[in-house]
Amino acid sequence: MEDLLLIEEITKNKPGAFQQLVEKYQTLVINTCYGFLHNYQDAQDVAQEVFIDVYRSIEKFRNESKISTWLYRISVNKSLNYIRDNKKRTWFQSLDILFETEFKTGSSNSLSESPEEIIENKEKMDVIQQAIDKLAKNQKIAFTLYKYEDLSYKEIADVMNISISSVESLLFRAKKNLQKQLISLYKKND
């Protein structure tokens, strides 16, 4: 069903309309949240909050952008709020990292890896994720949407409500900052 018609049916309280919206965009919302939270359970919880907000504010949707852009924006904001509110709690747990590839691809590569390789890969993922988490807020958002969600520059600009050239600049700075941080960490460990 076309999104505009679906929105119209939701605002008219048609049975099953909101459920169709959730089914259509659930994976997008959970994956977006997961890209920031790195914990599938937390991503599901935040995604549920996203859809509650969408349900409560569906009449505020102005059709100025695609529904997916609106959902990305809400998902990013909810995820960042969750991180801010839970900063003292460790949200990045080792089991989640070990199965990150399985979540994204649907298959686990760890079956062919030795325990040492699994631990080494987990440690590398820890270092990379720590470097991403240290990026400035807008750099982290742009980088996560680009790398984890495979959004185009135009889509990222729509989600973040900025120009495409600003997205290019944020991604360029994010990559440079990540490179500096990773080189610095590598030199420390040698």
C-alpha positions as CSV (number, residue, x, y, z in Angstrom):
1,M,0.0,0.0,0.0
2,E,1.3,3.5,-0.8
3,D,2.5,5.4,2.2
4,L,0.2,8.4,1.8
5,L,-2.8,6.2,1.6
6,L,-1.5,4.2,4.6
7,I,-1.1,7.5,6.6
8,E,-4.6,8.6,5.7
9,E,-6.0,5.3,6.9
10,I,-4.1,5.4,10.1
11,T,-5.4,8.9,10.9
12,K,-8.9,7.6,10.2
13,N,-8.3,4.8,12.6
14,K,-8.8,2.1,10.0
15,P,-8.3,-1.4,11.5
16,G,-4.9,-2.9,10.7
17,A,-3.5,0.2,9.0
18,F,-1.0,1.0,11.7
19,Q,0.0,-2.7,11.9
20,Q,0.8,-2.5,8.1
21,L,3.0,0.5,8.7
22,V,4.9,-1.3,11.5
23,E,5.3,-4.4,9.4
24,K,6.6,-2.4,6.4
25,Y,9.2,-0.3,8.4
26,Q,10.0,-2.4,11.4
27,T,13.3,-3.7,10.0
28,L,14.4,-0.2,8.9
29,V,13.7,1.2,12.4
30,I,15.3,-1.6,14.3
31,N,18.4,-1.6,12.1
32,T,18.8,2.1,12.5
33,C,18.5,1.9,16.3
34,Y,21.0,-1.0,16.3
35,G,23.5,1.0,14.3
36,F,23.7,3.4,17.3
37,L,23.0,1.1,20.2
38,H,24.9,-2.0,19.2
39,N,22.6,-4.1,21.3
40,Y,19.7,-5.9,19.5
41,Q,17.4,-6.0,22.6
42,D,17.9,-2.2,23.2
43,A,17.3,-1.6,19.5
44,Q,14.0,-3.5,19.7
45,D,13.0,-1.5,22.8
46,V,13.8,1.8,21.3
47,A,12.1,0.8,18.0
48,Q,9.0,0.1,20.0
49,E,9.2,3.7,21.4
50,V,9.6,5.0,17.9
51,F,6.4,3.4,16.8
52,I,4.6,4.6,19.9
53,D,5.7,8.1,19.0
54,V,4.7,7.7,15.4
55,Y,1.2,6.4,16.4
56,R,0.8,9.4,18.8
57,S,2.0,12.0,16.3
58,I,0.9,10.6,12.9
59,E,-1.3,13.6,12.2
60,K,1.8,15.8,12.4
61,F,3.4,14.1,9.4
62,R,3.3,16.8,6.7
63,N,4.2,14.8,3.6
64,E,7.1,17.1,3.0
65,S,9.4,14.1,3.0
66,K,9.1,10.3,2.7
67,I,7.7,8.4,5.6
68,S,11.1,6.5,5.8
69,T,12.9,9.8,6.2
70,W,10.6,10.7,9.0
71,L,11.1,7.3,10.7
72,Y,14.9,7.6,10.3
73,R,14.8,11.0,12.0
74,I,12.7,9.7,14.9
75,S,14.9,6.6,15.2
76,V,18.1,8.5,15.3
77,N,16.8,11.0,17.9
78,K,15.3,8.2,20.1
79,S,18.6,6.2,19.9
80,L,20.7,9.2,20.8
81,N,18.3,10.0,23.7
82,Y,18.6,6.4,24.9
83,I,22.4,6.6,24.8
84,R,22.4,9.9,26.7
85,D,20.0,8.6,29.3
86,N,21.9,5.4,29.8
87,K,25.5,6.7,29.6
88,K,26.5,5.1,32.9
89,R,25.2,1.7,31.8
90,T,27.4,-0.4,29.5
91,W,25.3,-0.8,26.4
92,F,28.1,-2.4,24.3
93,Q,28.2,-6.1,25.4
94,S,30.6,-8.6,24.1
95,L,28.0,-11.2,23.0
96,D,26.3,-8.7,20.9
97,I,29.5,-7.9,19.1
98,L,30.3,-11.5,18.5
99,F,27.0,-12.0,16.7
100,E,27.0,-8.6,14.9
101,T,27.8,-10.2,11.6
102,E,25.1,-12.8,12.1
103,F,22.5,-10.0,12.7
104,K,23.5,-8.1,9.6
105,T,23.9,-11.0,7.2
106,G,21.8,-13.7,8.7
107,S,24.7,-16.2,9.0
108,S,27.6,-16.5,11.4
109,N,31.2,-16.5,10.1
110,S,32.4,-17.6,13.6
111,L,31.8,-21.3,12.9
112,S,35.0,-21.4,10.8
113,E,37.0,-19.2,13.1
114,S,39.1,-20.4,16.0
115,P,38.4,-19.0,19.5
116,E,41.5,-16.8,19.2
117,E,40.2,-15.3,15.9
118,I,36.8,-14.7,17.4
119,I,38.3,-12.9,20.4
120,E,40.7,-10.9,18.1
121,N,37.8,-9.9,15.9
122,K,35.8,-8.9,18.9
123,E,38.6,-6.7,20.2
124,K,39.0,-5.1,16.8
125,M,35.2,-4.3,16.7
126,D,35.5,-2.9,20.3
127,V,38.2,-0.5,19.2
128,I,36.4,0.6,16.0
129,Q,33.1,1.1,17.9
130,Q,34.9,3.1,20.6
131,A,36.4,5.3,17.9
132,I,33.0,5.8,16.3
133,D,31.4,6.6,19.7
134,K,34.0,9.4,20.2
135,L,33.0,11.2,17.0
136,A,31.1,14.5,17.3
137,K,27.4,13.9,17.4
138,N,26.6,14.9,13.8
139,Q,29.6,13.1,12.4
140,K,28.5,10.0,14.3
141,I,24.9,10.3,13.0
142,A,26.0,10.8,9.4
143,F,28.7,8.0,9.5
144,T,26.3,5.5,11.1
145,L,23.5,6.3,8.5
146,Y,26.0,6.0,5.7
147,K,27.9,2.9,6.8
148,Y,25.3,0.9,8.8
149,E,22.2,1.9,6.9
150,D,23.7,2.5,3.4
151,L,21.8,5.7,2.9
152,S,22.7,8.0,0.1
153,Y,24.0,11.5,0.8
154,K,20.7,12.9,-0.2
155,E,18.8,10.6,2.2
156,I,21.2,11.5,5.1
157,A,20.7,15.2,4.3
158,D,16.9,14.7,4.5
159,V,17.1,12.8,7.8
160,M,19.5,15.3,9.4
161,N,17.7,18.3,7.8
162,I,21.0,19.6,6.4
163,S,22.5,20.2,2.9
164,I,24.2,17.5,0.9
165,S,27.5,19.4,1.0
166,S,27.2,19.4,4.9
167,V,26.8,15.6,4.8
168,E,29.8,15.3,2.6
169,S,31.8,17.5,5.0
170,L,30.6,15.5,8.0
171,L,31.5,12.2,6.5
172,F,34.9,13.5,5.4
173,R,35.7,14.7,8.9
174,A,34.3,11.6,10.5
175,K,36.6,9.4,8.3
176,K,39.6,11.6,9.1
177,N,38.9,11.6,12.8
178,L,38.4,7.8,12.8
179,Q,41.6,7.3,11.0
180,K,43.5,9.5,13.5
181,Q,42.0,7.7,16.5
182,L,42.7,4.3,15.1
183,I,46.3,5.2,14.2
184,S,46.8,6.6,17.7
185,L,45.4,3.5,19.3
186,Y,47.5,1.2,17.1
187,K,50.6,3.1,18.0
188,K,49.8,2.9,21.7
189,N,49.4,-0.9,21.5
190,D,52.7,-1.4,19.7
